[in-house]
């Protein structure tokens, strides 16, 4: 019996760890690309576990507007125009038109550079913009997300300067987190954010294991999602990978779609649909059967081994 148990454990270990369960917290970081028209149905297909999305903009994506996904507007950057209220106006127009806007996001990686996708904003300008364009939305019953800084130590420094510049006039309800490293680092960073801002819940609005091999990328995605689902102070999360592997800036194995637009096993687990064994370009170019078929084949091996005992 001991030999059988060890053999079974070894067999299970051969199956990539990408299986997942349903979650009401799970959302989509929508990234515009040349392939959106063909690929957008992936996120809204029957059985999709995704419940919300954001697109780094204040207006919803047309192809997703009629779907079950709730849109979360974002104020990406800050205008130097001290009279500008375009973001506030856009959000209130959506609410007036009947769109369910329960939360907004603000300032994508203001401590980062524009070359890496950040908004590169000085804390003082961000604070003035927040007070003018974001804080008024609290009266509309909208939850406000703090600036979404990078996962570097500089992110904490930037936030300290931002809240100092706010002088008590900024009242976010939750704090977004970005992370592009391993799971241990992610868990540690979340703990640090939670202890620093204990009065706010957390949204993990960008995360992935960047530029890694396929198996570690799959394991990281599943472990992270399961971890977020267990944490009561994490309200929502959205994996960064809603694009084809051929255009991924975090490595092909982190993408949820192959170079041909087919959903990868990592993507299938995240969306919570059956895996199909599609391997992204850069992962060896070897196609393999779906995980359920792999498990069935392994069970046949086990039965044969037991029969020979």
Secondary structure in CASP SS format (residue, H / E / C, confidence):
PFRMAT SS
TARGET T0000
AUTHOR 0000-0000-0000
METHOD secondary structure of the structure
MODEL  1
X C 1.00
X H 1.00
X H 1.00
X H 1.00
X H 1.00
X H 1.00
X H 1.00
X H 1.00
X H 1.00
X H 1.00
X H 1.00
X H 1.00
X C 1.00
X C 1.00
X C 1.00
X C 1.00
X C 1.00
X C 1.00
X C 1.00
X C 1.00
X C 1.00
X C 1.00
X C 1.00
X C 1.00
X C 1.00
X E 1.00
X E 1.00
X E 1.00
X E 1.00
X C 1.00
X C 1.00
X C 1.00
X C 1.00
X C 1.00
X C 1.00
X H 1.00
X H 1.00
X H 1.00
X H 1.00
X C 1.00
X H 1.00
X H 1.00
X H 1.00
X H 1.00
X C 1.00
X C 1.00
X C 1.00
X C 1.00
X C 1.00
X C 1.00
X C 1.00
X E 1.00
X E 1.00
X E 1.00
X C 1.00
X C 1.00
X C 1.00
X C 1.00
X C 1.00
X C 1.00
X C 1.00
X H 1.00
X H 1.00
X H 1.00
X C 1.00
X C 1.00
X C 1.00
X C 1.00
X C 1.00
X E 1.00
X E 1.00
X C 1.00
X E 1.00
X E 1.00
X E 1.00
X C 1.00
X C 1.00
X C 1.00
X C 1.00
X C 1.00
X C 1.00
X C 1.00
X C 1.00
X C 1.00
X C 1.00
X H 1.00
X H 1.00
X H 1.00
X H 1.00
X H 1.00
X H 1.00
X H 1.00
X H 1.00
X H 1.00
X H 1.00
X H 1.00
X C 1.00
X C 1.00
X C 1.00
X C 1.00
X C 1.00
X C 1.00
X E 1.00
X E 1.00
X E 1.00
X E 1.00
X E 1.00
X E 1.00
X C 1.00
X C 1.00
X C 1.00
X C 1.00
X C 1.00
X H 1.00
X H 1.00
X H 1.00
X C 1.00
X C 1.00
X C 1.00
X C 1.00
X C 1.00
X C 1.00
X H 1.00
X H 1.00
X H 1.00
X H 1.00
X H 1.00
X H 1.00
X H 1.00
X H 1.00
X H 1.00
X H 1.00
X H 1.00
X H 1.00
X H 1.00
X H 1.00
X H 1.00
X H 1.00
X H 1.00
X H 1.00
X C 1.00
X C 1.00
X E 1.00
X E 1.00
X E 1.00
X E 1.00
X E 1.00
X E 1.00
X C 1.00
X C 1.00
X C 1.00
X C 1.00
X H 1.00
X H 1.00
X H 1.00
X H 1.00
X H 1.00
X H 1.00
X H 1.00
X H 1.00
X H 1.00
X H 1.00
X H 1.00
X H 1.00
X H 1.00
X H 1.00
X C 1.00
X C 1.00
X C 1.00
X C 1.00
X C 1.00
X C 1.00
X C 1.00
X E 1.00
X E 1.00
X E 1.00
X E 1.00
X E 1.00
X E 1.00
X C 1.00
X C 1.00
X C 1.00
X H 1.00
X H 1.00
X H 1.00
X H 1.00
X H 1.00
X H 1.00
X H 1.00
X H 1.00
X H 1.00
X H 1.00
X H 1.00
X H 1.00
X H 1.00
X H 1.00
X C 1.00
X C 1.00
X C 1.00
X C 1.00
X E 1.00
X E 1.00
X E 1.00
X E 1.00
X E 1.00
X E 1.00
X E 1.00
X C 1.00
X C 1.00
X C 1.00
X C 1.00
X C 1.00
X C 1.00
X H 1.00
X H 1.00
X H 1.00
X H 1.00
X H 1.00
X H 1.00
X H 1.00
X H 1.00
X H 1.00
X H 1.00
X H 1.00
X H 1.00
X H 1.00
X H 1.00
X H 1.00
X H 1.00
X H 1.00
X C 1.00
X C 1.00
X C 1.00
X E 1.00
X E 1.00
X E 1.00
X E 1.00
X E 1.00
X E 1.00
X C 1.00
X C 1.00
X C 1.00
X C 1.00
X E 1.00
X H 1.00
X H 1.00
X H 1.00
X C 1.00
X C 1.00
X C 1.00
X C 1.00
X H 1.00
X H 1.00
X H 1.00
X C 1.00
X C 1.00
X E 1.00
X C 1.00
X C 1.00
X C 1.00
X C 1.00
X C 1.00
X E 1.00
X C 1.00
X H 1.00
X H 1.00
X H 1.00
X H 1.00
X H 1.00
X H 1.00
X H 1.00
X C 1.00
X C 1.00
X C 1.00
X C 1.00
X C 1.00
X C 1.00
X C 1.00
X C 1.00
X C 1.00
X C 1.00
X C 1.00
X C 1.00
X C 1.00
X C 1.00
X C 1.00
X C 1.00
X C 1.00
X C 1.00
X C 1.00
X H 1.00
X H 1.00
X H 1.00
X H 1.00
X H 1.00
X H 1.00
X H 1.00
X H 1.00
X H 1.00
X H 1.00
X H 1.00
X H 1.00
X H 1.00
X H 1.00
X H 1.00
X H 1.00
X H 1.00
X C 1.00
X C 1.00
END
